[in-house]
Amino acid sequence: MAVTERPSQLTEQSNPIVSRLRAVVLSKEGILFLIMIAAMLILSLLTDKFLTTNNLLNQLRLVTEIGLMALPMTFIIITGGIDLSVGSIFGLSAIVMGFLWQDSGWPLELAIIMCMVVGTTAGFMNGLFIVRVGVPPLIMTLATLALYRGMALGVSEARSARGFPDWFFDLGQRQFLGIPSQLWILLIAAIIAGIVLARTPFGRGIYAMGNNELGARFSGIPVRLYKLAIYTFSGFMAGLAGYIFTSRISTTRADMGTGLELDVIAAVVLGGTSINGGSGSIVGTMIGLILIQLLKNGLLLGGIKGDATIVIIGAILILAILINNLVQRRTGGD
């Protein structure tokens, strides 16, 4: 007895473009993007100040530092790890930069380089203890969260560094071709990270480690080297973010970066990266990052403040995750 194919099956088989489009729309990133568009349309009804070019660019400027740290966090969480110390590395790097210039008389250009060096070294130490000593990432980075924060407080002694020269603010406060300067850095970094994760042997190794680390090791993937690389990368990006943040707000503070690790992890997880490892993407992380910031901004402009904003954002984020998971189950996705 002949099997009759459904019209939808015939349509997809005869038109691969339709099939491909359906796969994109029903992917984790596609669903989250549609949720973001819907949220933007709803928020634009609350206030006419929300959906303007200046407001949207300003909101993207405000999340640049979180976005830079979310890129390596995506790699780390895909492997099944976590880095809770990024906020503390962010603060330590910026404070060292400020006080090397202000108190020690270093040239500011050299102090900026040291900002990156401090961040990279801090990330490297995280990775070294994780791969060599075998300390679980959660425990290791929780410990260095406190350690690096204490070091930042010790260096600053509750003081702030300020009075930077005018050129120092080019990256944090000015524009290039009508777009905030730091957004260009985030865009370039996101493109590079996305290509590395999706199109290179290193990226495939990261996914393999998240799915089965022992199997990845037996298949010849240098698991320890890859882990060391991504935690070092995380530290570097936290240092870079600290420099950009200081350039934006014009000063350093002892509490810089406190709690930022939660925002970074929230953007990555909302973007579809599994906390258990093995799946995720840079595109999803960027959409998650933008969605969270636009919700905060749109609700504030709409006159919703205080605890109500936190409750609404939390409810929307949970709804987005539930919708994503439901669609993925119905379509047989991951």
C-alpha contacts under 8 A as a table, 3 or more apart, distances in Angstrom:
res1	aa1	res2	aa2	distance
5	E	9	Q	6.33
5	E	10	L	6.63
6	R	9	Q	5.27
6	R	10	L	6.44
7	P	10	L	5.06
7	P	11	T	6.07
8	S	11	T	5.04
8	S	12	E	6.26
9	Q	12	E	5.23
9	Q	13	Q	6.14
10	L	13	Q	5.12
10	L	14	S	6.00
11	T	14	S	5.22
11	T	15	N	5.91
11	T	18	V	7.79
12	E	15	N	5.08
12	E	16	P	5.82
12	E	17	I	7.88
12	E	18	V	5.89
12	E	19	S	5.05
13	Q	16	P	6.12
13	Q	19	S	7.58
15	N	18	V	5.63
15	N	19	S	6.84
16	P	19	S	4.94
16	P	20	R	6.04
17	I	20	R	5.06
17	I	21	L	6.04
18	V	21	L	5.09
18	V	22	R	6.09
19	S	22	R	5.17
19	S	23	A	6.28
20	R	23	A	5.10
20	R	24	V	6.31
21	L	24	V	5.12
21	L	25	V	6.18
22	R	25	V	5.19
22	R	26	L	6.09
23	A	26	L	5.28
23	A	27	S	6.00
24	V	27	S	5.20
24	V	29	E	7.83
24	V	30	G	5.78
25	V	29	E	7.87
25	V	30	G	4.48
25	V	31	I	6.19
26	L	30	G	5.80
26	L	31	I	5.88
26	L	327	V	7.07
26	L	328	Q	7.43
26	L	331	T	7.80
27	S	30	G	5.02
27	S	31	I	6.16
27	S	328	Q	7.43
27	S	333	G	7.86
28	K	31	I	5.36
28	K	32	L	6.19
28	K	271	G	7.69
28	K	272	G	6.03
28	K	284	G	7.33
28	K	324	N	6.15
28	K	328	Q	7.47
29	E	32	L	5.16
29	E	33	F	6.03
29	E	271	G	6.95
29	E	272	G	7.12
29	E	283	V	6.84
29	E	284	G	4.98
29	E	287	I	7.50
30	G	33	F	5.06
30	G	34	L	6.30
31	I	34	L	5.18
31	I	35	I	6.27
31	I	324	N	6.36
32	L	35	I	4.99
32	L	36	M	6.15
32	L	271	G	7.28
32	L	284	G	7.60
32	L	287	I	7.07
32	L	288	G	7.46
32	L	320	A	7.00
32	L	324	N	7.24
33	F	36	M	4.99
33	F	37	I	6.26
33	F	287	I	6.51
34	L	37	I	5.09
34	L	38	A	6.17
35	I	38	A	5.09
35	I	39	A	6.09
35	I	320	A	7.01
36	M	39	A	5.06
36	M	40	M	6.15
36	M	287	I	7.69
36	M	291	L	5.65
37	I	40	M	5.09
37	I	41	L	6.28
38	A	41	L	5.20
38	A	42	I	6.28
39	A	42	I	5.16
39	A	43	L	6.03
39	A	295	L	7.47
40	M	43	L	5.12
40	M	44	S	6.02
40	M	51	L	7.56
40	M	294	L	7.42
40	M	298	G	7.94
41	L	44	S	5.14
41	L	45	L	6.67
42	I	45	L	5.35
42	I	46	L	7.03
43	L	46	L	5.22
43	L	47	T	6.94
43	L	50	F	7.07
43	L	295	L	7.84
43	L	298	G	5.47
43	L	299	L	7.05
43	L	302	G	7.47
44	S	47	T	5.50
44	S	48	D	5.97
44	S	49	K	7.68
44	S	50	F	5.60
44	S	51	L	5.68
44	S	298	G	7.50
45	L	48	D	6.95
46	L	298	G	7.84
46	L	301	L	7.88
46	L	302	G	5.12
47	T	50	F	5.94
47	T	298	G	7.85
47	T	301	L	6.52
47	T	302	G	5.50
48	D	51	L	6.51
48	D	52	T	7.83
49	K	52	T	6.22
49	K	55	N	7.33
49	K	301	L	7.19
50	F	55	N	6.35
50	F	56	L	7.43
50	F	297	N	7.71
50	F	298	G	5.94
50	F	301	L	6.87
51	L	55	N	7.06
51	L	56	L	6.87
52	T	55	N	5.38
52	T	56	L	6.19
53	T	56	L	5.29
53	T	57	L	6.07
54	N	57	L	5.30
54	N	58	N	6.05
55	N	58	N	5.08
55	N	59	Q	6.20
56	L	59	Q	5.14
56	L	60	L	6.32
56	L	294	L	7.98
57	L	60	L	5.11
57	L	61	R	6.18
57	L	179	I	7.18
57	L	180	P	7.28
58	N	61	R	4.94
58	N	62	L	6.36
58	N	180	P	7.92
59	Q	62	L	5.09
59	Q	63	V	6.64
59	Q	293	Q	6.80
59	Q	294	L	7.16
59	Q	297	N	7.48
60	L	63	V	5.34
60	L	64	T	6.30
60	L	183	L	7.21
60	L	290	I	7.23
60	L	293	Q	7.95
61	R	64	T	5.41
61	R	180	P	6.44
61	R	182	Q	6.92
61	R	183	L	6.34
62	L	65	E	7.43
63	V	66	I	5.26
63	V	67	G	6.00
63	V	289	L	7.57
63	V	290	I	7.85
63	V	293	Q	7.22
64	T	67	G	4.98
64	T	68	L	6.17
64	T	182	Q	6.70
64	T	183	L	6.41
64	T	186	L	6.31
64	T	241	A	7.73
65	E	68	L	5.22
65	E	69	M	6.50
65	E	238	A	7.90
65	E	241	A	4.68
65	E	242	G	7.38
65	E	244	I	7.11
65	E	245	F	6.65
66	I	69	M	5.27
66	I	70	A	6.03
66	I	241	A	7.59
66	I	260	L	7.16
66	I	263	D	7.07
66	I	264	V	5.67
66	I	289	L	7.97
67	G	70	A	4.89
67	G	71	L	6.51
67	G	186	L	6.92
67	G	264	V	7.24
67	G	286	M	7.05
67	G	289	L	6.74
68	L	71	L	5.64
68	L	72	P	7.77
68	L	186	L	6.08
68	L	189	A	7.46
68	L	190	A	7.93
68	L	237	M	6.01
68	L	238	A	7.36
68	L	241	A	6.46
69	M	72	P	6.09
69	M	73	M	6.40
69	M	86	V	7.25
69	M	234	S	6.52
69	M	237	M	5.61
69	M	238	A	5.63
69	M	241	A	7.16
69	M	264	V	6.61
70	A	73	M	4.82
70	A	74	T	6.09
70	A	264	V	5.18
70	A	265	I	7.05
70	A	267	A	7.10
70	A	268	V	6.31
70	A	285	T	7.13
71	L	74	T	5.37
71	L	75	F	7.05
71	L	190	A	6.81
71	L	193	A	6.83
71	L	282	I	6.66
71	L	285	T	7.54
72	P	75	F	5.13
72	P	76	I	6.30
72	P	230	I	6.37
72	P	231	Y	7.60
72	P	233	F	6.31
72	P	234	S	5.04
72	P	237	M	7.55
73	M	76	I	4.93
73	M	77	I	6.02
73	M	82	I	7.23
73	M	83	D	6.99
73	M	234	S	6.70
73	M	264	V	7.46
73	M	265	I	7.15
73	M	268	V	7.15
74	T	77	I	5.34
74	T	78	I	6.09
74	T	268	V	5.93
74	T	273	T	6.94
74	T	280	G	7.09
74	T	281	S	7.12
74	T	282	I	6.86
74	T	285	T	7.20
75	F	78	I	5.25
75	F	79	T	6.59
75	F	197	L	7.64
75	F	206	I	6.90
75	F	230	I	6.71
76	I	79	T	5.35
76	I	80	G	6.69
76	I	81	G	5.25
76	I	82	I	5.94
76	I	83	D	7.40
76	I	227	K	7.79
76	I	230	I	6.43
76	I	231	Y	7.21
77	I	80	G	4.89
77	I	81	G	4.89
77	I	82	I	5.56
77	I	273	T	7.13
77	I	274	S	7.21
77	I	275	I	6.00
77	I	276	N	7.54
77	I	277	G	5.82
78	I	81	G	7.23
78	I	206	I	6.82
78	I	207	Y	6.30
78	I	210	G	5.47
78	I	273	T	6.56
78	I	274	S	6.67
78	I	275	I	7.26
78	I	276	N	7.52
78	I	277	G	4.20
78	I	278	G	5.09
78	I	279	S	5.73
78	I	280	G	6.27
79	T	206	I	5.86
79	T	207	Y	6.51
79	T	208	A	7.89
79	T	209	M	5.38
79	T	210	G	3.82
79	T	211	N	7.60
79	T	277	G	5.09
79	T	278	G	6.29
80	G	209	M	7.96
80	G	210	G	5.35
80	G	275	I	6.49
80	G	276	N	5.31
80	G	277	G	4.09
80	G	278	G	7.21
81	G	137	P	5.75
81	G	138	L	7.25
81	G	277	G	7.56
82	I	137	P	5.81
82	I	138	L	5.93
82	I	141	T	7.65
83	D	86	V	6.41
83	D	137	P	6.75
83	D	138	L	6.92
83	D	141	T	5.49
83	D	142	L	7.89
83	D	231	Y	7.77
83	D	261	E	7.83
84	L	87	G	7.43
84	L	138	L	7.15
84	L	141	T	5.13
84	L	142	L	5.67
84	L	145	L	6.24
84	L	261	E	5.77
84	L	262	L	7.96
85	S	88	S	5.32
85	S	89	I	6.17
85	S	141	T	5.15
85	S	142	L	6.43
85	S	144	T	5.86
85	S	145	L	4.14
85	S	146	A	7.92
85	S	148	Y	7.68
85	S	261	E	6.95
86	V	89	I	5.05
86	V	90	F	5.96
86	V	145	L	7.50
86	V	234	S	7.25
86	V	235	G	6.81
86	V	238	A	5.93
86	V	260	L	7.52
86	V	261	E	5.79
87	G	90	F	4.99
87	G	91	G	6.33
87	G	145	L	7.52
87	G	238	A	7.40
87	G	256	M	7.73
87	G	257	G	4.40
87	G	258	T	5.70
87	G	259	G	6.39
87	G	260	L	5.06
87	G	261	E	5.21
88	S	91	G	5.12
88	S	92	L	6.03
88	S	144	T	7.95
88	S	145	L	5.52
88	S	146	A	7.57
88	S	148	Y	5.46
88	S	149	R	4.96
88	S	152	A	7.79
88	S	256	M	7.80
88	S	257	G	6.00
88	S	258	T	6.68
89	I	92	L	5.08
89	I	93	S	5.94
89	I	119	G	5.80
89	I	122	A	6.72
89	I	123	G	7.88
89	I	145	L	7.76
89	I	148	Y	6.20
89	I	149	R	7.55
89	I	235	G	6.66
89	I	238	A	6.09
89	I	239	G	6.69
90	F	93	S	5.50
90	F	94	A	6.40
90	F	119	G	7.10
90	F	238	A	4.74
90	F	239	G	5.35
90	F	240	L	7.97
90	F	241	A	6.57
90	F	242	G	4.82
90	F	256	M	7.32
90	F	257	G	5.80
91	G	94	A	5.33
91	G	95	I	6.10
91	G	149	R	7.31
91	G	152	A	6.60
91	G	242	G	6.32
91	G	253	R	7.96
91	G	254	A	7.35
91	G	255	D	7.06
91	G	256	M	4.68
91	G	257	G	5.12
91	G	258	T	7.70
92	L	95	I	5.22
92	L	96	V	6.06
92	L	118	V	7.81
92	L	119	G	7.76
92	L	148	Y	6.35
92	L	149	R	6.71
92	L	151	M	6.92
92	L	152	A	4.61
93	S	96	V	5.30
93	S	97	M	6.25
93	S	114	M	7.87
93	S	115	C	4.72
93	S	116	M	6.96
93	S	118	V	5.62
93	S	119	G	5.58
93	S	238	A	7.88
93	S	239	G	5.30
93	S	242	G	6.25
93	S	243	Y	7.65
94	A	97	M	5.12
94	A	98	G	6.24
94	A	115	C	6.07
94	A	239	G	6.96
94	A	242	G	4.89
94	A	243	Y	5.66
94	A	246	T	6.74
94	A	252	T	6.67
95	I	98	G	5.08
95	I	99	F	6.18
95	I	152	A	6.46
95	I	155	V	7.27
95	I	156	S	6.62
95	I	161	A	7.62
95	I	252	T	5.89
95	I	253	R	7.17
95	I	254	A	7.38
96	V	99	F	5.40
96	V	100	L	5.91
96	V	111	A	7.83
96	V	114	M	7.77
96	V	115	C	6.51
96	V	118	V	7.96
96	V	152	A	7.59
96	V	155	V	7.10
97	M	100	L	5.36
97	M	101	W	6.42
97	M	108	L	7.91
97	M	111	A	4.86
97	M	112	I	5.81
97	M	114	M	6.48
97	M	115	C	5.13
97	M	243	Y	7.91
98	G	101	W	5.41
98	G	102	Q	6.04
98	G	111	A	7.36
98	G	161	A	5.29
98	G	162	R	7.54
98	G	251	T	7.96
98	G	252	T	6.62
99	F	102	Q	4.81
99	F	103	D	5.15
99	F	104	S	6.65
99	F	155	V	7.79
99	F	156	S	7.43
99	F	161	A	6.19
100	L	103	D	5.80
100	L	104	S	4.83
100	L	105	G	6.38
100	L	106	W	5.61
100	L	111	A	5.99
101	W	104	S	5.82
101	W	105	G	5.03
101	W	106	W	4.67
101	W	107	P	6.17
101	W	108	L	5.53
101	W	111	A	6.03
102	Q	105	G	5.89
102	Q	106	W	7.63
102	Q	161	A	6.43
102	Q	162	R	7.80
106	W	110	L	6.68
106	W	111	A	6.26
107	P	110	L	5.39
107	P	111	A	6.30
108	L	111	A	4.85
108	L	112	I	6.14
109	E	112	I	5.20
109	E	113	I	6.53
110	L	113	I	5.06
110	L	114	M	6.27
111	A	114	M	4.95
111	A	115	C	6.21
112	I	115	C	4.96
112	I	116	M	6.75
112	I	243	Y	6.99
113	I	116	M	5.30
113	I	117	V	6.29
114	M	117	V	4.72
114	M	118	V	5.92
115	C	118	V	5.32
115	C	119	G	6.37
115	C	239	G	5.76
115	C	240	L	7.41
115	C	242	G	7.84
115	C	243	Y	6.96
116	M	119	G	5.17
116	M	120	T	6.03
116	M	236	F	5.82
116	M	239	G	4.84
116	M	240	L	5.94
117	V	120	T	5.11
117	V	121	T	5.96
117	V	236	F	7.34
117	V	239	G	7.67
118	V	121	T	5.16
118	V	122	A	6.09
118	V	239	G	7.01
119	G	122	A	5.17
119	G	123	G	6.25
119	G	235	G	4.59
119	G	236	F	4.96
119	G	237	M	7.46
119	G	238	A	6.13
119	G	239	G	4.39
119	G	240	L	7.81
120	T	123	G	5.17
120	T	124	F	6.04
120	T	232	T	5.51
120	T	233	F	6.83
120	T	234	S	7.58
120	T	235	G	4.53
120	T	236	F	4.15
120	T	237	M	7.82
120	T	239	G	7.02
121	T	124	F	4.90
121	T	125	M	6.16
121	T	232	T	7.10
121	T	235	G	7.02
121	T	236	F	7.89
122	A	125	M	5.22
122	A	126	N	6.48
122	A	232	T	7.54
122	A	235	G	5.93
123	G	126	N	5.12
123	G	127	G	6.37
123	G	231	Y	5.20
123	G	232	T	4.27
123	G	233	F	6.97
123	G	234	S	6.06
123	G	235	G	3.91
123	G	236	F	6.97
124	F	127	G	5.09
124	F	128	L	5.97
124	F	228	L	6.57
124	F	229	A	7.76
124	F	231	Y	6.16
124	F	232	T	4.32
124	F	235	G	7.07
125	M	128	L	4.97
125	M	129	F	6.26
125	M	232	T	7.82
126	N	129	F	5.59
126	N	130	I	6.28
126	N	137	P	7.99
126	N	140	M	6.65
126	N	141	T	6.59
126	N	144	T	7.58
126	N	231	Y	6.57
126	N	232	T	7.71
127	G	130	I	5.03
127	G	131	V	6.10
127	G	227	K	6.46
127	G	228	L	4.54
127	G	229	A	7.59
127	G	230	I	7.88
127	G	231	Y	5.19
127	G	232	T	6.59
128	L	131	V	5.43
128	L	132	R	5.65
128	L	133	V	7.49
128	L	228	L	6.23
129	F	132	R	5.32
129	F	133	V	4.94
129	F	134	G	6.44
129	F	135	V	6.11
129	F	140	M	7.41
130	I	133	V	5.91
130	I	134	G	4.91
130	I	135	V	4.79
130	I	136	P	6.12
130	I	137	P	6.10
130	I	140	M	6.97
131	V	134	G	5.42
131	V	135	V	7.53
131	V	224	R	5.55
131	V	227	K	7.10
131	V	228	L	6.93
135	V	139	I	6.74
135	V	140	M	5.91
136	P	139	I	5.45
136	P	140	M	6.08
137	P	140	M	5.08
137	P	141	T	5.87
138	L	141	T	5.59
138	L	142	L	5.95
139	I	142	L	5.14
139	I	143	A	6.18
140	M	143	A	5.25
140	M	144	T	6.35
141	T	144	T	4.94
141	T	145	L	5.81
142	L	145	L	5.03
142	L	146	A	6.80
143	A	146	A	5.50
143	A	147	L	6.23
144	T	147	L	4.52
144	T	148	Y	5.59
144	T	149	R	7.88
145	L	148	Y	5.67
145	L	149	R	6.10
146	A	149	R	5.15
146	A	150	G	6.03
147	L	150	G	5.17
147	L	151	M	6.26
148	Y	151	M	4.96
148	Y	152	A	6.16
149	R	152	A	5.06
149	R	153	L	6.28
150	G	153	L	5.10
150	G	154	G	6.10
151	M	154	G	4.96
151	M	155	V	6.18
152	A	155	V	5.23
152	A	156	S	6.18
152	A	254	A	6.49
153	L	156	S	5.25
153	L	157	E	5.70
153	L	158	A	6.63
153	L	254	A	5.51
153	L	255	D	7.81
154	G	157	E	5.32
156	S	159	R	5.22
156	S	160	S	6.64
156	S	253	R	7.66
156	S	254	A	6.02
157	E	254	A	7.65
158	A	253	R	7.55
158	A	254	A	5.80
159	R	253	R	7.07
159	R	254	A	7.12
160	S	251	T	6.58
160	S	252	T	5.23
160	S	253	R	5.24
160	S	254	A	7.18
161	A	251	T	5.58
161	A	252	T	5.28
161	A	253	R	7.51
162	R	250	S	6.46
162	R	251	T	4.73
162	R	252	T	6.90
163	G	250	S	7.60
163	G	251	T	7.66
164	F	168	F	6.42
164	F	250	S	7.11
164	F	251	T	7.97
165	P	168	F	5.67
165	P	169	F	7.74
166	D	169	F	5.88
166	D	170	D	7.63
167	W	170	D	5.52
168	F	171	L	7.12
168	F	247	S	6.12
169	F	172	G	5.34
169	F	173	Q	5.57
169	F	174	R	7.12
169	F	247	S	4.80
169	F	248	R	6.49
169	F	250	S	7.32
170	D	173	Q	5.85
170	D	174	R	5.23
170	D	175	Q	7.85
170	D	181	S	7.43
170	D	247	S	7.50
171	L	174	R	6.30
171	L	181	S	5.40
171	L	182	Q	5.74
171	L	244	I	6.47
171	L	247	S	6.45
171	L	248	R	7.52
172	G	180	P	7.75
172	G	181	S	6.74
172	G	182	Q	6.13
172	G	244	I	5.48
172	G	245	F	6.70
172	G	246	T	7.60
172	G	247	S	4.63
172	G	248	R	3.97
172	G	249	I	7.76
173	Q	180	P	7.22
173	Q	181	S	7.50
173	Q	247	S	7.01
173	Q	248	R	5.30
174	R	180	P	5.94
174	R	181	S	5.99
175	Q	178	G	5.61
175	Q	179	I	5.13
175	Q	180	P	4.14
175	Q	181	S	4.80
176	F	179	I	5.38
176	F	180	P	6.17
176	F	181	S	5.39
179	I	183	L	6.99
179	I	184	W	7.65
180	P	183	L	5.53
180	P	184	W	7.29
181	S	184	W	5.64
181	S	185	I	7.21
182	Q	185	I	5.16
182	Q	186	L	6.42
182	Q	244	I	7.23
183	L	186	L	4.98
183	L	187	L	5.99
184	W	187	L	5.07
184	W	188	I	6.12
185	I	188	I	5.26
185	I	189	A	5.99
186	L	189	A	5.08
186	L	190	A	5.92
187	L	190	A	5.14
187	L	191	I	6.21
188	I	191	I	5.21
188	I	192	I	6.23
189	A	192	I	5.21
189	A	193	A	6.01
190	A	193	A	5.08
190	A	194	G	5.87
190	A	282	I	6.85
191	I	194	G	5.09
191	I	195	I	6.19
192	I	195	I	5.25
192	I	196	V	6.15
193	A	196	V	5.10
193	A	197	L	6.05
193	A	282	I	7.00
194	G	197	L	5.23
194	G	198	A	5.99
194	G	281	S	7.19
194	G	282	I	5.25
194	G	283	V	7.14
195	I	198	A	5.28
195	I	199	R	5.30
195	I	200	T	7.16
196	V	199	R	5.62
196	V	200	T	5.27
196	V	202	F	6.97
196	V	203	G	5.68
197	L	200	T	6.41
197	L	202	F	7.02
197	L	203	G	3.87
197	L	204	R	6.93
197	L	206	I	7.65
197	L	281	S	7.55
197	L	282	I	7.79
198	A	203	G	5.80
198	A	204	R	7.08
198	A	281	S	7.76
199	R	203	G	6.70
199	R	204	R	7.64
200	T	203	G	5.25
200	T	204	R	6.45
201	P	204	R	5.04
201	P	205	G	6.04
202	F	205	G	5.02
202	F	206	I	6.34
202	F	226	Y	7.74
203	G	206	I	5.02
203	G	207	Y	6.54
204	R	207	Y	5.21
204	R	208	A	6.16
205	G	208	A	4.92
205	G	209	M	6.10
205	G	216	A	7.23
205	G	221	I	6.37
206	I	209	M	5.20
206	I	210	G	6.43
206	I	226	Y	7.49
206	I	278	G	7.93
207	Y	210	G	5.14
207	Y	211	N	6.33
207	Y	277	G	7.73
207	Y	278	G	5.01
207	Y	279	S	6.57
208	A	211	N	5.19
208	A	212	N	6.03
208	A	213	E	6.77
208	A	215	G	7.87
208	A	216	A	5.67
208	A	278	G	6.79
209	M	212	N	5.30
209	M	213	E	4.15
209	M	214	L	7.65
209	M	215	G	7.78
209	M	216	A	5.52
209	M	217	R	7.92
209	M	223	V	7.10
209	M	278	G	7.20
210	G	213	E	6.18
210	G	276	N	7.58
210	G	277	G	4.46
210	G	278	G	4.01
210	G	279	S	7.55
211	N	277	G	6.37
211	N	278	G	4.51
212	N	215	G	5.25
212	N	216	A	6.11
213	E	216	A	4.97
213	E	217	R	6.20
213	E	223	V	7.50
214	L	217	R	5.11
214	L	218	F	6.32
215	G	218	F	5.11
215	G	219	S	6.12
216	A	219	S	5.07
216	A	220	G	6.64
216	A	221	I	5.55
216	A	223	V	7.21
217	R	220	G	5.44
217	R	221	I	5.22
217	R	222	P	6.53
217	R	223	V	5.98
218	F	221	I	7.34
222	P	225	L	5.45
222	P	226	Y	6.21
223	V	226	Y	5.19
223	V	227	K	6.18
224	R	227	K	5.16
224	R	228	L	6.13
225	L	228	L	5.11
225	L	229	A	6.10
226	Y	229	A	5.03
226	Y	230	I	6.33
227	K	230	I	5.34
227	K	231	Y	6.31
228	L	231	Y	5.47
228	L	232	T	6.09
229	A	232	T	5.17
229	A	233	F	6.02
230	I	233	F	4.85
230	I	234	S	6.09
231	Y	234	S	4.91
231	Y	235	G	6.39
232	T	235	G	5.14
232	T	236	F	6.31
233	F	236	F	5.07
233	F	237	M	6.21
234	S	237	M	5.28
234	S	238	A	6.19
235	G	238	A	5.06
235	G	239	G	6.25
236	F	239	G	5.12
236	F	240	L	6.26
237	M	240	L	4.95
237	M	241	A	6.02
238	A	241	A	5.01
238	A	242	G	6.13
239	G	242	G	5.02
239	G	243	Y	6.41
240	L	243	Y	5.20
240	L	244	I	6.35
241	A	244	I	5.11
241	A	245	F	5.99
242	G	245	F	5.11
242	G	246	T	6.17
243	Y	246	T	5.24
243	Y	247	S	6.23
244	I	247	S	5.00
244	I	248	R	6.21
245	F	248	R	4.99
245	F	249	I	6.25
246	T	249	I	5.35
246	T	250	S	5.44
246	T	251	T	5.60
246	T	252	T	6.05
247	S	250	S	5.34
247	S	251	T	7.57
252	T	256	M	7.07
253	R	256	M	5.39
255	D	258	T	5.72
257	G	260	L	5.32
257	G	261	E	7.93
258	T	261	E	7.77
259	G	262	L	5.75
259	G	263	D	7.27
260	L	263	D	5.19
260	L	264	V	6.27
261	E	264	V	5.05
261	E	265	I	6.14
262	L	265	I	5.23
262	L	266	A	5.99
263	D	266	A	5.07
263	D	267	A	6.25
264	V	267	A	5.36
264	V	268	V	6.46
264	V	289	L	7.99
265	I	268	V	5.14
265	I	269	V	6.10
266	A	269	V	5.29
266	A	270	L	5.87
266	A	288	G	7.94
267	A	270	L	5.27
267	A	271	G	6.01
267	A	285	T	5.79
267	A	286	M	7.48
267	A	288	G	4.81
267	A	289	L	4.63
267	A	292	I	7.26
268	V	271	G	5.08
268	V	272	G	6.94
268	V	273	T	5.96
268	V	284	G	7.46
268	V	285	T	4.69
268	V	286	M	7.93
268	V	288	G	6.66
268	V	289	L	7.44
269	V	272	G	5.44
269	V	273	T	4.96
269	V	274	S	6.45
269	V	275	I	6.71
269	V	285	T	7.45
269	V	288	G	7.87
270	L	273	T	7.20
270	L	284	G	7.83
270	L	285	T	7.22
270	L	288	G	5.31
270	L	317	L	7.22
270	L	320	A	7.97
270	L	321	I	6.77
271	G	280	G	7.52
271	G	281	S	7.63
271	G	283	V	7.72
271	G	284	G	4.07
271	G	285	T	4.31
271	G	286	M	7.10
271	G	287	I	6.26
271	G	288	G	4.48
271	G	289	L	7.60
272	G	279	S	7.73
272	G	280	G	5.61
272	G	281	S	7.37
272	G	284	G	5.96
272	G	285	T	7.23
273	T	277	G	7.38
273	T	279	S	5.56
273	T	280	G	3.75
273	T	281	S	6.59
273	T	284	G	7.60
273	T	285	T	7.57
274	S	277	G	5.17
274	S	278	G	6.77
274	S	279	S	5.63
274	S	280	G	6.31
280	G	284	G	7.11
281	S	284	G	5.32
281	S	285	T	6.43
282	I	285	T	5.01
282	I	286	M	6.25
283	V	286	M	5.27
283	V	287	I	6.32
284	G	287	I	5.15
284	G	288	G	6.10
285	T	288	G	5.08
285	T	289	L	6.10
286	M	289	L	5.03
286	M	290	I	6.23
287	I	290	I	5.21
287	I	291	L	6.02
288	G	291	L	5.13
288	G	292	I	6.29
289	L	292	I	5.54
289	L	293	Q	6.53
290	I	293	Q	5.29
290	I	294	L	6.05
291	L	294	L	5.25
291	L	295	L	6.14
292	I	295	L	5.25
292	I	296	K	6.40
292	I	313	I	7.57
293	Q	296	K	5.15
293	Q	297	N	6.17
294	L	297	N	5.06
294	L	298	G	5.76
295	L	298	G	5.22
295	L	299	L	6.01
295	L	313	I	6.55
296	K	299	L	5.57
296	K	300	L	6.22
296	K	309	T	7.15
296	K	313	I	7.22
297	N	300	L	5.16
297	N	301	L	6.17
298	G	301	L	5.20
298	G	302	G	6.03
299	L	302	G	4.91
299	L	303	G	6.45
299	L	304	I	5.23
299	L	305	K	7.22
299	L	309	T	6.51
300	L	303	G	5.36
300	L	304	I	5.30
300	L	305	K	5.75
300	L	309	T	7.51
301	L	304	I	7.37
304	I	308	A	6.62
304	I	309	T	5.97
305	K	308	A	6.06
305	K	309	T	5.40
306	G	309	T	5.70
306	G	310	I	7.05
307	D	310	I	5.19
307	D	311	V	6.28
308	A	311	V	5.13
308	A	312	I	6.11
309	T	312	I	5.21
309	T	313	I	6.07
310	I	313	I	5.26
310	I	314	G	6.04
311	V	314	G	5.16
311	V	315	A	6.12
312	I	315	A	5.11
312	I	316	I	6.13
313	I	316	I	5.15
313	I	317	L	6.11
314	G	317	L	5.19
314	G	318	I	6.21
315	A	318	I	5.19
315	A	319	L	6.10
316	I	319	L	4.96
316	I	320	A	6.06
317	L	320	A	5.04
317	L	321	I	6.32
318	I	321	I	5.19
318	I	322	L	6.19
319	L	322	L	5.07
319	L	323	I	6.08
320	A	323	I	5.24
320	A	324	N	6.11
321	I	324	N	5.06
321	I	325	N	6.14
322	L	325	N	5.16
322	L	326	L	6.04
323	I	326	L	5.11
323	I	327	V	6.18
324	N	327	V	5.40
324	N	328	Q	6.16
325	N	328	Q	5.07
325	N	329	R	6.21
326	L	329	R	5.27
326	L	330	R	6.31
327	V	330	R	5.12
327	V	331	T	6.11
328	Q	331	T	5.25
328	Q	332	G	5.90
328	Q	333	G	4.59
328	Q	334	D	6.41
329	R	332	G	5.04
329	R	333	G	5.96
329	R	334	D	7.54
330	R	333	G	7.66
